[in-house]
Amino acid sequence: DFGRSIKLGIYTSYGMAKGQLADLLLFYSARQQKMVTLDEYVEGMLADQGSIYYAAGDSIDRVVKTPVVKSVLAKGFDVLVCTDEVDEFCIQAMQDYAEKPFAHVASDEQKEAAEQSAKDNAGLLSAMKDALGDAVSKVVVSSRLTDAPACVTAEGPISLEMEKVFAQNRMPGEEPMKASRVLELNADHAVFATLAAAQAAGDAEKVRLYANVLYGQ
């Protein structure tokens, strides 16, 4: 009942009130499928888990079905689902809990294999970026996707959900605050193999078409 007010208390105090309020917070656990405290989340963390993972969206059902959340859950890590517009602002103000930093599921570092694949397909990634223009800041090979061919994430301080909040509360004439979008590709997916083959064959139109379809979906 008081969750939103507690979160606002942490955010408006720039995190200084987290010592008094953080233990009272409740978030939906994607793994346990129920509301949990941050203390309960930390107690359930795996030994090799260094961060508290969270994901934001407009509904629990949508968030838990996203490719990046599925990939984190597949590793055995839990994900806190944030559906309140103040959630990400609160989490950013706290920065950590019980000496465990918060980490958005879309900010996980790319692994060596993904980096190598990106080097091997630099021409394809560049062509797809050109096809999408200013819609994305870059196109990269993802290390977190499992069954999905692609996903759109954001880099920098503004997430895709925070962009929506800013848009809803923008004053007339005020410049919109935009997230820096990144199209991530699953190098192990058949769609990526088709893209690589099209690039190798010089089929620029097919690369352009696939880039727009993947981004649009």
Secondary structure, 3 states (H helix, E strand, C coil): CCHHHHHHHHHHCCCCCHHHHHHHCCEEECCCCEEECHHHHHHCCCCCCCCEEEEECCCHHHHHCCHHHHHHHHCCCCCEEECCCCHHHHHHHHCEECCEEEEEHHHCCCCHHHHHHHHHCHHHHHHHHHHHHHHCCEEEECCCCCCCCEEEEEECCCCHHHHHHHHHCCCCCCCCCCCEEEEEECCCCHHHHHHHHHHHCCCHHHHHHHHHHHHHC
